[in-house]
Amino acid sequence: MNYRMLGKTGWKVSELGHGMWGMGSWTGSDDKESLNALHRSVELGVNFFDTAWVYGNGRSEKLLGSLLKAYHNKRLYIATKIPPKSFRYPMKPEYKLNDEYPSDHLVEYVQRSLSNLGLEKLDLVLLHGWDDVWADDESWQKAVMDLKRKGLIQAFGISIDRWEPENAIKAIQTGFIDVVEVIYNIFDQAPEDKLFPICKEFNVGVIARVPFDEGTLTGSLTLNSHWPVGDWRNKYFNPENLLESVKRAKELEKKMPPDMSLPEMALRFILSNTDVSTTIPGMRKVKNVDGNVKAVKNGSLKKELISELRNHRWDRKPNPSSG
Ligand SMILES: NC(=O)c1ccc[n+]([C@@H]2O[C@H](COP(=O)([O-])OP(=O)(O)OC[C@H]3O[C@@H](n4cnc5c(N)ncnc54)[C@H](OP(=O)(O)O)[C@@H]3O)[C@@H](O)[C@H]2O)c1
């Protein structure tokens, strides 16, 4: 496993991290299977785990807590997220900062996460959604300083809403942001335009999330794909998006070198960019951990393939299904 610096935190995190949304909130999750996958990750050198209180209202955090307990002698890095007080996603410029992230709410959710994880201090806390109209409001900046001064968190960041990669640039420019989490994959290349250069300038760590576009870039979707009632993916992969996603995945498969799978090409595309610190596929199964660790060990893609994949950029606008 290779390790990369997570911006100004100074932590060397595994370039493959472990995403933990699915095991908290998606249908078909089995805690024992998820724990096995988490253990396999640690055995194979993964040291970065991404969770959030909202992933099953603490379910995902508690799974991570039990992993941390089992490996208390190993330095594992964790990121968790504070939900907006309104639980509305995504954030909008007309929302008020004080309705979404008042300082007492930040403290309350840091305490909840500490308790779920069995920790006294959180490595990294991200706001689970953001609008940059709030960047210059000193109340969040003061709240972050307080959380750090009290020793409750070590680093602070923003998880940027889907398909709005530039909607945290002003916050980064305040100097209060240590890390951002953003969607970046073969389709969603837009963070390269403005976000990554700013992150570089301010030495902000980059977590590339949703490396498989929620499943499209694993190549497993078909026009008949559907999930049990209540699974978020039914909304995301509505008929229109499913049709387009399957079509685009098929086009990509034509570009795959003979000895490479689509998930491997997807992960290696992301990690070919040195602006990325880590990428965090959702992994609920040991076989996916094994496959993804093996894939990233093959390193950067060839330049010619990266240039070819540039043509598969897919710029999308947030919509009611993209949440
Ligand atoms: N707003 C936010 O902050 C936010 C939003 C979304 C995601 N995230 C974070 O980013 C992480 C990653 O995103 P995601 O989980 O939504 O989507 P994703 O990583 O793009 O895709 C996850 C899907 O890929 C499958 N998969 C993983 N490795 C595979 C492989 N080698 N072969 C075939 N299938 C494979 C998973 O299988 P299984 O179903 O079997 O696990 C799962 O269905 C999340 O888990 C979460 O930690 C954050």
The ligand as an SDF file (V2000), in Angstrom:
LIG
                    3D

 48 52  0  0  0  0  0  0  0  0999 V2000
  -21.6830   13.8810    1.2170 N   0  0  0  0  0  0  0  0  0  0  0  0
  -20.7020   13.0590    1.5550 C   0  0  0  0  0  0  0  0  0  0  0  0
  -19.8760   13.4040    2.3580 O   0  0  0  0  0  0  0  0  0  0  0  0
  -20.6090   11.7050    0.9300 C   0  0  0  0  0  0  0  0  0  0  0  0
  -21.5330   11.3090   -0.0530 C   0  0  0  0  0  0  0  0  0  0  0  0
  -21.3700   10.0770   -0.6720 C   0  0  0  0  0  0  0  0  0  0  0  0
  -20.3180    9.2530   -0.2930 C   0  0  0  0  0  0  0  0  0  0  0  0
  -19.4410    9.6380    0.6940 N   0  0  0  0  0  0  0  0  0  0  0  0
  -18.3210    8.7640    1.1180 C   0  0  0  0  0  0  0  0  0  0  0  0
  -17.6900    8.2330   -0.0440 O   0  0  0  0  0  0  0  0  0  0  0  0
  -17.6910    6.8000    0.0280 C   0  0  0  0  0  0  0  0  0  0  0  0
  -17.7140    6.2020   -1.3650 C   0  0  0  0  0  0  0  0  0  0  0  0
  -18.9100    6.4960   -2.0440 O   0  0  0  0  0  0  0  0  0  0  0  0
  -20.1070    5.4440   -2.1880 P   0  0  0  0  0  0  0  0  0  0  0  0
  -19.8860    4.3210   -1.2540 O   0  0  0  0  0  0  0  0  0  0  0  0
  -21.3590    6.2250   -2.0740 O   0  0  0  0  0  0  0  0  0  0  0  0
  -19.9920    4.9690   -3.7080 O   0  0  0  0  0  0  0  0  0  0  0  0
  -18.8400    4.3020   -4.5930 P   0  0  0  0  0  0  0  0  0  0  0  0
  -17.6210    4.0910   -3.7810 O   0  0  0  0  0  0  0  0  0  0  0  0
  -18.7390    5.0970   -5.8420 O   0  0  0  0  0  0  0  0  0  0  0  0
  -19.4920    2.9050   -4.9830 O   0  0  0  0  0  0  0  0  0  0  0  0
  -19.7880    1.9570   -3.9920 C   0  0  0  0  0  0  0  0  0  0  0  0
  -20.2860    0.6970   -4.6850 C   0  0  0  0  0  0  0  0  0  0  0  0
  -19.1860    0.0580   -5.3530 O   0  0  0  0  0  0  0  0  0  0  0  0
  -19.1630   -1.3130   -5.0050 C   0  0  0  0  0  0  0  0  0  0  0  0
  -17.7650   -1.7680   -5.1110 N   0  0  0  0  0  0  0  0  0  0  0  0
  -16.6920   -1.4020   -4.3770 C   0  0  0  0  0  0  0  0  0  0  0  0
  -15.5800   -2.0170   -4.8390 N   0  0  0  0  0  0  0  0  0  0  0  0
  -15.9580   -2.7930   -5.8770 C   0  0  0  0  0  0  0  0  0  0  0  0
  -15.2690   -3.6560   -6.7590 C   0  0  0  0  0  0  0  0  0  0  0  0
  -13.9450   -3.8360   -6.6840 N   0  0  0  0  0  0  0  0  0  0  0  0
  -15.9870   -4.3150   -7.7120 N   0  0  0  0  0  0  0  0  0  0  0  0
  -17.3190   -4.1420   -7.8270 C   0  0  0  0  0  0  0  0  0  0  0  0
  -18.0350   -3.3280   -7.0200 N   0  0  0  0  0  0  0  0  0  0  0  0
  -17.3520   -2.6600   -6.0550 C   0  0  0  0  0  0  0  0  0  0  0  0
  -19.7260   -1.3750   -3.6210 C   0  0  0  0  0  0  0  0  0  0  0  0
  -20.1710   -2.6850   -3.3630 O   0  0  0  0  0  0  0  0  0  0  0  0
  -20.9560   -3.0970   -2.0270 P   0  0  0  0  0  0  0  0  0  0  0  0
  -22.3480   -2.5630   -2.2310 O   0  0  0  0  0  0  0  0  0  0  0  0
  -20.9060   -4.5830   -2.0500 O   0  0  0  0  0  0  0  0  0  0  0  0
  -20.2530   -2.4820   -0.8820 O   0  0  0  0  0  0  0  0  0  0  0  0
  -20.8400   -0.3470   -3.6990 C   0  0  0  0  0  0  0  0  0  0  0  0
  -22.0110   -0.9120   -4.2500 O   0  0  0  0  0  0  0  0  0  0  0  0
  -18.9220    6.4940    0.8870 C   0  0  0  0  0  0  0  0  0  0  0  0
  -18.9420    5.1620    1.3690 O   0  0  0  0  0  0  0  0  0  0  0  0
  -18.7760    7.5530    1.9450 C   0  0  0  0  0  0  0  0  0  0  0  0
  -17.8020    7.1900    2.9020 O   0  0  0  0  0  0  0  0  0  0  0  0
  -19.5650   10.8610    1.2780 C   0  0  0  0  0  0  0  0  0  0  0  0
  1  2  1  0
  2  3  2  0
  2  4  1  0
  4  5  1  0
  4 48  2  0
  5  6  2  0
  6  7  1  0
  7  8  2  0
  8  9  1  0
  8 48  1  0
  9 10  1  0
  9 46  1  0
 10 11  1  0
 11 12  1  0
 11 44  1  0
 12 13  1  0
 13 14  1  0
 14 15  2  0
 14 16  1  0
 14 17  1  0
 17 18  1  0
 18 19  2  0
 18 20  1  0
 18 21  1  0
 21 22  1  0
 22 23  1  0
 23 24  1  0
 23 42  1  0
 24 25  1  0
 25 26  1  0
 25 36  1  0
 26 27  1  0
 26 35  1  0
 27 28  2  0
 28 29  1  0
 29 30  1  0
 29 35  2  0
 30 31  1  0
 30 32  2  0
 32 33  1  0
 33 34  2  0
 34 35  1  0
 36 37  1  0
 36 42  1  0
 37 38  1  0
 38 39  2  0
 38 40  1  0
 38 41  1  0
 42 43  1  0
 44 45  1  0
 44 46  1  0
 46 47  1  0
M  CHG  2   8   1  16  -1
M  END
$$$$
